[in-house]
Amino acid sequence: MADYLNVAKIVQQLEWMARILAAGLCGGLIGYERESRKKSAGLRTHVIVAVSSALMIVLSKYGFQDVLEANVRVDPSRIAAGTVTAIGFLGSGVIFSRDRNISGVTTSAGIWATLGVGLAMGAGMYVVGVCTTVIVFMVEIFLGRQGKVSRIIKDVYEVEVEYINIPGNMVGEKIKEELEQAYQCKILKFWAKQRGGCIQLGMLVRTSKGKELYRLADLVAEYPEIQRINI
């Protein structure tokens, strides 16, 4: 009888390990997409998050069965709830702010979603976990800033130009015309200030051709008075 119980426990634990491995595969799919885009949190991070979260939910649901008695009560959701709170520290670590631009938000959200996938897999909700993985993967591939349908998604960019203030020059008008006609930009905000002998021109624009804005640097050859172009 004891041998039978031991075999049953081993089989049960093998099933739990299958859940953890399935979570790792799903997390790896999400992480692969991030890795391909050279993000700070890639394949390894997502696999570890998925595997560890699946382990936590398995422990939360089944790890205290040997101590349960009539007068002993446990909340099987406590460990899982703790992992949702803890993942915020990891997610916030991949968000960066530089030159008033924020990056890493999508990766952070992906890590949070990977945690949920791991919890679902660990709980035995395979259909929910797999479907969520596919949804997150498709969103990152097709709806990202560099996604397959990014041409129809308009992002906001800040364009800053500094040029020497020469009477009669048309640098500001030329850049505005270039943005509106060549890149179909909608100018949301416009400001200019004089600093010494230079004019600092700034514009907040919305366009679906953000990846092409680097070509504005070609204007430096046409207008030598341009000192700096920053996007």
C-alpha positions in Angstrom: 0.0 0.0 0.0 2.8 2.4 0.9 4.6 1.6 -2.4 1.4 2.4 -4.3 1.0 5.7 -2.5 4.6 6.6 -3.3 4.1 5.8 -7.0 0.9 7.9 -7.0 2.8 10.8 -5.5 5.5 10.5 -8.1 3.0 10.5 -10.9 1.2 13.5 -9.4 4.5 15.4 -9.2 5.4 14.5 -12.8 2.1 16.0 -13.8 3.0 19.2 -11.9 6.3 19.3 -13.6 4.6 19.0 -17.0 2.6 22.1 -16.1 5.8 23.9 -15.2 7.5 22.9 -18.4 4.4 24.0 -20.4 4.6 27.3 -18.7 8.3 27.6 -19.6 7.4 26.9 -23.3 4.8 29.6 -23.3 7.0 32.1 -21.6 9.8 31.3 -24.0 7.5 32.1 -27.0 6.8 35.6 -25.5 10.4 36.1 -24.6 11.7 35.0 -28.0 9.8 38.0 -29.6 11.4 40.4 -27.1 14.8 38.8 -27.6 14.5 39.3 -31.4 14.0 43.0 -30.8 17.1 43.3 -28.6 15.1 44.1 -25.5 16.7 44.1 -22.0 14.3 41.3 -20.8 14.4 38.5 -23.4 14.1 34.8 -23.6 15.7 33.8 -20.4 13.9 36.3 -18.3 10.5 35.3 -19.6 11.2 31.6 -19.3 12.3 32.0 -15.7 9.3 34.2 -14.8 6.9 31.7 -16.4 8.5 28.6 -14.8 8.8 30.2 -11.3 5.3 31.5 -11.3 4.0 28.0 -12.3 6.0 26.6 -9.4 4.5 29.1 -7.0 0.9 28.3 -7.9 1.6 24.6 -7.7 3.1 25.2 -4.2 0.2 27.4 -3.3 -2.4 24.8 -4.3 -0.8 21.5 -3.4 2.3 22.3 -1.2 0.5 22.1 2.2 -1.6 19.0 1.8 0.5 17.0 4.3 -0.2 19.5 7.1 -3.9 20.0 6.5 -6.1 18.8 9.4 -9.5 19.6 10.7 -8.3 22.6 12.6 -5.7 23.8 10.0 -6.9 26.1 7.3 -4.8 27.7 4.5 -5.6 30.1 1.8 -4.3 28.6 -1.5 -4.2 32.0 -3.2 -1.8 33.7 -0.9 1.4 32.7 -2.6 0.0 33.5 -6.0 -1.2 36.9 -4.8 2.3 37.6 -3.5 3.9 36.8 -6.9 1.6 39.3 -8.6 2.9 42.0 -6.2 6.5 40.9 -6.4 6.6 41.0 -10.2 6.2 44.7 -10.2 9.8 45.1 -9.0 11.1 43.2 -12.0 8.7 44.9 -14.4 9.7 48.4 -13.3 13.4 47.5 -13.7 13.1 47.3 -17.5 11.4 50.7 -17.9 13.8 53.5 -18.8 13.3 57.2 -19.3 15.8 59.0 -21.5 15.5 62.4 -23.2 11.9 62.6 -22.1 11.2 59.3 -24.0 10.0 56.2 -22.1 10.9 52.7 -23.3 10.4 49.3 -21.9 6.7 49.6 -21.0 5.7 46.9 -23.5 8.4 44.5 -22.2 7.3 45.2 -18.6 3.7 44.4 -19.5 4.9 41.3 -21.2 6.6 40.1 -18.1 3.4 40.7 -16.1 1.5 38.7 -18.7 4.1 35.9 -18.6 3.5 35.7 -14.9 -0.2 35.2 -15.5 0.5 32.6 -18.1 2.7 30.7 -15.7 0.1 30.9 -13.0 -2.6 29.6 -15.4 -0.4 26.7 -16.5 0.5 25.8 -13.0 -3.1 25.8 -12.0 -3.9 23.4 -14.8 -5.7 25.9 -17.0 -3.9 24.9 -20.1 -6.4 26.4 -22.7 -6.4 29.8 -20.9 -2.6 29.8 -20.6 -1.9 28.8 -24.2 -4.6 31.2 -25.6 -3.2 34.1 -23.5 0.3 33.3 -24.8 -0.9 33.5 -28.4 -2.7 36.8 -27.8 0.3 38.4 -26.1 2.7 37.1 -28.8 0.5 38.4 -31.7 0.1 41.8 -30.0 3.8 42.2 -29.6 4.5 41.1 -33.2 1.8 43.0 -35.0 0.9 46.0 -32.8 4.3 47.0 -31.5 6.2 50.2 -32.5 8.1 48.1 -35.0 5.3 45.7 -35.6 3.8 44.4 -38.9 1.0 46.9 -38.8 3.0 49.8 -37.4 2.4 51.8 -40.6 -1.2 52.4 -39.5 -0.3 53.2 -35.9 0.8 56.8 -35.3 3.3 57.5 -32.6 4.3 60.8 -31.1 7.8 62.1 -31.5 9.6 65.2 -30.3 11.8 66.8 -33.0 14.4 69.4 -31.8 16.4 71.5 -34.2 19.1 74.1 -33.4 20.3 76.4 -36.1 22.3 79.7 -36.4 20.0 82.7 -36.6 20.8 84.3 -39.9 18.4 87.0 -41.1 16.2 85.8 -43.9 16.9 82.1 -43.6 14.0 79.7 -44.0 15.2 76.7 -41.9 12.2 76.6 -39.6 9.7 76.8 -42.4 11.6 74.2 -44.4 11.6 71.7 -41.6 8.0 72.2 -40.8 7.1 71.7 -44.5 9.3 68.6 -44.7 7.6 67.1 -41.7 4.1 67.8 -42.9 4.6 66.8 -46.6 7.3 64.1 -46.6 6.4 62.4 -43.4 2.7 63.2 -43.1 3.2 64.6 -39.6 0.6 66.3 -37.6 2.2 69.0 -35.5 0.7 68.9 -32.0 2.9 71.4 -30.3 5.4 74.0 -31.6 7.9 76.2 -29.7 11.0 78.2 -30.4 13.5 80.1 -28.3 16.7 82.1 -29.0 19.9 81.1 -27.2 22.8 83.3 -28.0 23.1 83.4 -31.8 21.1 80.3 -32.3 17.4 79.4 -32.5 16.2 76.3 -30.7 13.1 74.9 -32.5 11.0 72.2 -31.0 8.0 70.3 -32.3 5.8 67.5 -31.0 4.5 65.5 -34.0 2.4 62.5 -34.6 3.2 60.3 -37.6 3.2 56.7 -38.8 6.6 57.2 -40.4 8.6 57.6 -37.3 11.3 55.2 -38.4 12.0 57.5 -41.4 12.5 60.7 -39.4 16.2 60.1 -39.2 16.4 61.2 -42.8 15.9 64.8 -41.6 19.6 64.7 -41.0 20.0 65.1 -44.8 18.9 68.7 -44.3 22.2 69.5 -42.6 24.0 69.2 -46.0 21.4 71.6 -47.6 21.4 74.0 -44.7 24.9 74.4 -43.1 23.5 76.7 -40.4 21.8 73.7 -38.8 23.8 72.8 -35.7 21.8 69.9 -34.3 18.8 67.7 -35.1 17.5 65.5 -32.3 14.6 63.1 -32.5 
